Amino acid sequence: MKKSLALTAVVLLCTACAPAANTTPGATSTAATASAPVSLSAGSGPQAPDGTVPATIGISWDQASKDAAVDTARKAMADFARPDVQDKQWADDLARWLTPQATADYSAADPTNVPATRVTGPTTLAVDEANGYGVMAAVPTDAGTYTLQLLRTGPEAPWKVNRLTPPTS
């Protein structure tokens, strides 16, 4: 009896503190309006002053960075383009080239659905000189050219593939 009485008291106490719902038919809500213009930049200045792109922060492109990105893209695509390999072995081999997110995304992929079986030519990069943290690589295969997004976390960090995009039809 004491237990049910205590439980009833708790329920009544909680419902007394809860806000009441507006159940009036036809009730309208009023939207808040901004009292000042919205700016996502500090000091309400433009986000890219004079339309210029800011210099890269701490990572600049050099030939070693480009060579490392090309090498990672080529090796990742070579491991990806093996539809005849067992699922677990395929996923394990590919994971060494992938970001943690891509590893999760591709871990359940079925390699038999990959139309490519080999890399057929040189890898090319689309480098944005202002962004030393990421690059897009085009890797030709016997099923067409795949586009790979590569990322790195710092100038000495290894490149990792974040996304493999199949050729457009």
Buried (B, 14 or more C-beta within 10 A) or exposed (E): EEEEEEEEEEEEEEEEEEEEEEEEEEEEEEEEEEEEEEEEEEEEEEEEEEEEEEEBEEBEBEEEBEEBBBEBBBBBBBBBBBBEBEEEEBBEBBBEBBBEEBBEBBBEBEBEEBEBEEBBEEBBBEBBEEEBBBBBBBBBBEBEBBBBBBBBEEEEEEBBBBBBEBBEE
